[in-house]
Structures are given as structure tokens and as C-alpha cells.
Amino acid sequence: MVVTTLRAARLLISSGSEIIQNGAVVVQGDVISASGPWSTIQPILPANTEILDLGDVTLMPGLFDCHVHISMDPTAFATTDNMALGEAQLYDRMQTNLLKVLDAGVTTIRDLGAPGTSSTTLRERIKTGLVPGPRLLSANAPITVPDGHACSWGGIASGVEECRKEAKKRVQEGVDVIKVMSTGGFLTPGSSPDKARYSIEELSAIVEVAKEARVPTTTHATGTEGIERAIDAGFDCIEHCAWSVEGGTKFDDEIAKKLVARKVAVCPTMNTACLEKDYFCPWDAREHVLKNLTRLREHGVRMVVGTDNGIGLCPFERYADGLSVLLEAGYTLREIIASATDRASEVCGLSSVTGKLLPGYSADVVAFAGNPLESIEAFFMPRFVMARGREHKLTPIPPPADNSAMADFISNTLRKGAGLPAH
């Protein structure tokens, strides 16, 4: 078995660890066999080890993106009802996007919505080595109401029995997580992002099926009413959690307390759209979106990192844009790292598999220039990526494009589709 030792100026074994100066990680096949200071690693190295000295970088666990759409094209604006592609074109796009995910240092993703069973099909191709990519957790088509958010992908269900049947279908498809659209969404015009689309009874039926099959559940919930119903129904995670109400957003302290009491995770999906430059998140004014994030942190809500990358002008390789928004909202660098590594692994059911650089864990190892515990800028400078023991050849991440005109168009188009006034 091939043994590779990665050596670097700095090593961060887990989000709660201190930086080890002059550290090393030993990889045997697709598993980590040792990690720690070079002085303790060097004497135990097998004779046939290949030493790869990465220089002035920080080695750390591969990152998670808990919310992506691999089937979408971030270079163009498209709503969910105008994405039709042939099968060959669809998989070509998905495979291209996988490489861009790796370019950012992300080694595990949750693909939370794709046409039909394309996501589980792609997952199996990655597992068998037919295509390179990160570890992929699939949801396939989300469960949604007729004419609801992303209804064009399949997964339409109305009423308790249909919801139960659709959830059982996802279990039969072998999904890693069941995704539900508890509210409408901005990318589906007329679906009402601020309105709950399922009753608590319908949502509870889905959760019941999922728990019986030991499959985790998560839900798109932009509207406040839909957020609360999903919590009451027993969902494991809330996507977006945008606090949308008619005309904007309104944070609800009592619902936030419920999130904490019931240990529901939140994936707020900050991304390139949420940057100050060319801001085009349609939820509300930027200062309100940031304040809502700050209040989630103040309440102690368990946050995991996800981006919603794949939507228009939100490239997979610019994952770090979303991290910088979290920093602006008051999250510390260590909190952000936890939410992108070991905390994310817990929420995704992979806490004994990945998220730390410990013996027996998957060899998901990345290196960034600089020190991620000192500056968010480190995450914009990936220098080495290994996913399950396979090194990925990095393509340099281009600087952000000037998207001001298109960003303004997208923002106003999405707001119009949701019945909101243009900015």
C-alpha cells in the first residue's frame, strides 16, 4: 500500500486544536494513519513512505459544503423551471462542477436538490472511481407541493399520504438525506418564499418515514412560519432560515430558542450573493441579513456551513466568499472552521469518518496559505487538496468578476417573482 506523508509549516488537527508548528499527516491508501509534530512522526515512518513537503501552509481537515446544487450552472442565471438538459449534458455539467468544489478545498458536499435520481447516480460514479470528486451526500429531488419550489425536478407531493409515499421513494432511491421544501423559494417564481407550503402533519409524516429508515432530514425554509413548522415536525436541519415575512425579514427570538432547545442545526447558505460588492441576496437588505445571522449566533444556534452554490453567479470555487460573510456577522474564525469541519460532520452523520485529521479518519486533507485561525483570507488561497487519499490537481481560483449589472437584474427578478418590490 502506498504511504504518503504530508509535511507543512503548520498543522490543525481539528477545529478545537492548537496549531502544531512543523506538522505532518501520514496517509495510507485512503485513511490517515498518524498525525502530529514532524519530530514524532519522522521516527515512525515506514521505509517506503513518500514525503511531500508542502512548505509554508496550514494542513487541516477537508471542508464541508452542506448545501450545493451540482446540477446547476453558476455561470448563468436560471430559475428552477428553465434548467432542462439532456442526460449526457447534465452529467457533464455535474462532473465539471465537482472539480470546482475540490478547487476550493471542499472534500464533502450535500447535494440538496437535483433532477430525478441524478445525484445518487453521480454519487455512485464517484464511489467507484469512474469520476473524481468530493464525498457526495445526495438528496435527489426535494419533496415539494404542486407548483412549489423546484417542482420541475420531480418529488411533488400533497397531503399526508402522498408525503409519506414520496419520502419512502427517497429511501428506496438510497438518498443520504431527505430534503423538503417547507416554503416557497425565490428561484421558483410564484411559489411564495415567505409562506409555509406544508402542514405540520405532512412534515411529520416525512420525518416519521425518515427516522424509521435512519435517514436524516433537512428542509428549505425561508419563511418564518415554515421554519417553525419544520422544527415542530422534528426536522434535523433548516436550510437558509431566512426569517422571511411579507415585505422582508423579521427575526423571531422564540423560534430561535426552539432551534436551540431541540438541537436543530441551521445552514444559513451565505455565498457570493451576500458579499457587500454586487449584493443580490433577495431576502432583505444586507444589514438585516447580517443582523439575523448575528442573532442566531447570540442565541447559540448550531450552525453548519453551506453555500447554495450552483445558483446564478455563485461559483463553487468561491466557497470562501460565504465564510467571509459569516465573519462579518460576528462568527469567530474557530467557530467558522468548526462549522465547516467537525460540526458539519456531526450534522451529516460522518463524525467518525471525516472532519478531523486523526488516525482512522478518511484522508480528506487540505492546505491553505497562511493561518486560517488568524485570517479568513487563508481560505481564498488553497494550495493542496486530497479527498479520500486522492490528490486533486488544483485549478487557480479566478478573482471575482464584475457582476454589478447582472447581480442587480437577478435580485430584482427574484424579488419580483416573490411579489416583493425591486431594490
N, C-alpha and C positions, 0 to 999 in steps of 0.2 A: 504493500500500500504506500502511495506517495505521501511523504511527510513534508509539509511546508511550514517554516517558521517566519512569521511576520514580525519584524522589529521596527520600532518607531521611537521618536523622542519622547512621546507621551502615550500613556495607556489609561483609558477609562473603562473599567470592567463592567460597571453598572451605573445607573443614574445616581445612586446613593454613595458611590465610592469616591475616594480621593484620587486625584491624578497620580499615577505612578510614572516617575521620570525614568526614561530609558527602559521601556517595557517591551514585552514580546507575547505573541499568541502562537501556539503550536496547533496546526491543523492536520489531522489525519483523515484523509478521504473527505467526508462532508461534515466532520464533527471536530469540535475543539477538544484537544487532549490536555492542554495546560495553558496557563496564562499567568503573568506576573512580571516582576523585575527581571531584566536580562541576566542579572547576576545569579538568580536562582534557576532560570530556565536553561541557560547555556550548559551547565554541567550535566543535565539530564537528557540532552538532545540525542536522538539516535544517530548513528553514523551516516545514514543515507539521507539526512534532512537537507532540504534546500532552504537556504536563508535568504529572505527577501527584505533588505533594509530599505524602508520607505522614507527614512530621513526625518526632517522637521515637520512632522504631522502628529495628529492625535488619533490613535486607534480607538474605536468604540463600537458598540453593538450596531448592527444594521437597523435602519429606521423603519417605522411603520407609517403607512398612509391608510387610515381606517375608512376612507371614503373616496373612491375614484370611480370613473366610468371609462373603462378601457376601450369600449366600442365607439366612443365619440371622438370627434376631430376638434381639438382645441385651436386649430389654426383658422377655423371659420365659425361663424355664428349659425347655430341651428337650434330650433325648438325640437321637442321630442316627437313632433308629428311630421317632421320632414327629414328623417335620417335614413330612409330606405337605401340599402346596399345589397348587392348580390353576396352570396356566401363567401366566395373567394375574396372579394374586395373587403368584406367585413373582417375576415381573419388576417388579411394582410395589414389592415389598419391596426388591429389589436396587437399584432406581433411587433409592429413598429413602435407603438406606444409603450410596450413592455420595456423596450431598451431605454427609452427616455426616462422611465421610472427609475431604472437602475442608475442612470447617469446622475441622478440627484442623491444617491446614497440610500435609497429606499429598497429594502430587501423583502418586505412583506406588505401586501395590499389586500384590502377588502374591496372587491368589485361589486358595488351596491346598485346594480341595475344595468341590464343588457338585454337585447332581444332574445326571446326564447331561451334555449339552453346553451347559447354560445359561450357563456362564461365557464360553465363546468367542462365543456368540451376543450376550451383553451387550457384550463387548469390541468386536465389530464395530459395534454400535449407537453406542458412544462414538466410535469412529474416524470414522464417517460423520457425526457431529454430531447424530444422532437424539436422543441423551440426553446431558446433561452429566455429566462425571465425571473422575476421575483417569485417568492411563495405567494400563491394566489388563493384567496378565500372568496368563494363565489356565492352570489345570491340569485343569479339568473334574473328572470323577470320579476319585478316587485308586484306585490298584490295591491290592486288599486280598483277604485269604483269605475263603472262605465263612464266614459268621457273624463276620467280623472287623470291625475298627473302620471305621465308616461304610459298611458293606456295602450299606445301603439306597440309596446314591447310584449304584449300578452299579459297574463296574470289578472284578468278582470274578474272581480267577484263582488256580489251584492247580497246581503243577508247572511245570517249566521251559518247556515248550512253550506252556502257557496264558499264562504270564507274558510270554513273548516276543510272543505274539499280541495280548495286551492293550496292551502298550507300542506295538506297531505301529498299533493302533487309535488311540491318543492322537496319534501322529504324523500320521495321516490326518486327525484332527479339527483339526489345526493348533494344538495347545497350545504355550504358550511354555515350559513346564516340565512334566516328568513327576513326579508325586507318588506315593509308595508308602507304605503302612502297614507298616513293618518290625516293629512291635509292636502289641499291642492298645492301646486308648485308654480313658480314664476316661469319655468320653461315650458309649461303647458297652458297656453292662453285660455282663459275662461274657467280654469279649474279651481279658482278661489284659494290662494295660499293662506289666507287668514281664517278659513273655515274648516272645521272638523268634517271629515268625509265618512268616517266610520263611527258607529256607536261603540260604547264600552263593551257591549255584549258581542259584537262582531270581532272586536280586537281581542277579547278574552278567549274566543273560540280559537283564534290563530295561535295565541300563546299556549293554550292547552295542548294543541297538537304538537307544537314545537317542544314543549317541556317533556312530553311523553317520549319524543324521539331524541331528546337531549341535544337539540339544535338551538343555538342562541337566536334571539330576535332583536331586530333594530327597526326603527321607523323614521321615515322622513316626517318631520313635524315642524313646520314653520309657524303655524298659528298657535296662539296660546291655548285655545280650547282643545286643540288636537294634542298638544303636549300633555296636558293634564289627563286626558282620557287614556293616552298611552301609558302613563305612569300608573294610573288606577288599574289598567288591564294587566300590568305585570311585565312590560317590555324591559329588556336588559339595557338598551341604549337608545338615546334620542339623537337623531341627526339634525343638524342645523340649530334647533332650539332657538329660533329667531325672535320669538315673542311677538309675532305679527298680529296686529289688530287692524281694524278698518282705519286706513289713513297713515299707518306707520307701525311702530312697535311700542310695547308697554311691558316692562319687566314686572313679574309677579313674585313677590317675596314668599308668599305661602306655597306656591308651586315649587319654587327653588328649594324650600325646606323639605318638601315631599321628595324631590330628587335625591337629597342627601339621606333622608331617613330610610328610603327604600333602596339605597345604593345603586341608583340608576346612573350609568355613565352618559356623558354628553360629548358628542363630536361636533364642534361648532363650525367646521368647514371654512376656516379662513384660508384665503388664497389670493392670487394676483388681483382679482377684482376688488379686494378690500384694501389695497395699498392706497396711500394718500394720492399719489400721482395716478391720474386716469381712473379714479374710483368709480366703479359701476355696479357695486352690490345693490340690488333693487329693494332690499328690505326697508332701509331707512337712511337718514343722513349718517355720515360716517361717525360723527361724535356719539350718536346714540347707539350704534352697533358696538363701538368700543366700550362704552359705559356698561352695556348689557353684559359683555364679556367680563369686565372688571367685577361686576356684582356676582356673577357666577363663581368667580374665584373667591370673593369675600365670603360667600355662603359655604365654601368648601365642597362644591360640586366636583365630582370626579371627572376630569376632562381627558380625552384622548385626541390625538392629532389626526385630522383628516382634512382633505382639501376640496373635494368635489372636482378635482382636476379632470379635464376632458371636455368640460363645457367651454364655450367660446372664449378665447383669449386667456385661458387658464392652462398653460402648458404643464405637462407632467414634470419636466425637468426643472421648473421653477418652484418646486416644493418649498424651498426656504422662504419664499415670499410670505406664505401663511404663518411661518414661525415668527417672522419679524412683526406681524400684526399682533400676535399673542404677547410678544414682549411689550409692545406699546400699551396693551391693555393691562399690564401690571404683573403678568406671569414672570417668574424668575427663570433664568437660563436652566437651572437644575430642574425646575418644575416642567419646563418645556421638554427637556431631554427625557424625563420620566414618562411624560405623556406620549412621547414618540418611540419609546422603547419598552421598558418592563411593565409600565402600567397598561400600555396598549396590548402587550402580550397577554396580560391577565384578562382583559376585556374580550380579547379574541380567542381565549381558551388555549393559549400557547405558552403559558408561564413556565412550563418545564421543558420547552422546546427552543425558544429563542428570546431575545431581549436582553441577554447578559452574555458576557464573554467568559463563561465558566466551563470547566471540563464536563463533557457530556452534552453540551448545548450544540445546536446547529452552528456550522461555521458561516454565520452571517456577520461579516466584519467589514467595517468601512473606516476610512481615514480622511480627515479634513485638515486642511492647512490651518494653522493657528490653534487656539484652545477654545472649544465650544462652551466651556464654563466661564470664559472671560468675555467672549464677544459673539453675537449672533452672526456676524459676518463669516465666521468659520463655516457655517452651513452652506454658504454660497460658493465654497471652494472645495468640493470633493476631489480627492486625489487618488483614492483606491477603493474599489468595491468588490466584495466577494459574497456571493449568495449560495448558501449550501455547499461551500467548498469550491465553487467555480468562480474564478476571477472574471470580472466583466471589464472589457476594454472601454474606457470612458471616452465619450464624445464631449468636447468642451461645451459648457452651457453658455449660450449667447446672452448678451446683455438685454434688458427689457426693451421691447420695441416701443416706438411712439404710437400708442393706440388711442390717443385722445378722442379723435372723431368717432372711431368705431365703438369705443367704450361708452360714449355719450349716446350713440344710437342704440346699443344693446340695453343700456339702463332704461331708456325711455320706452323701448319696445316691450321690455319685460314688465315695466310698471303699467303700461297701457293694457297689456294682456291680463293684468291682475286687477284692473279697474282703479288704479291709482293715478294721481296727477303726475305729469312729467316733472323732472327736476328743473 
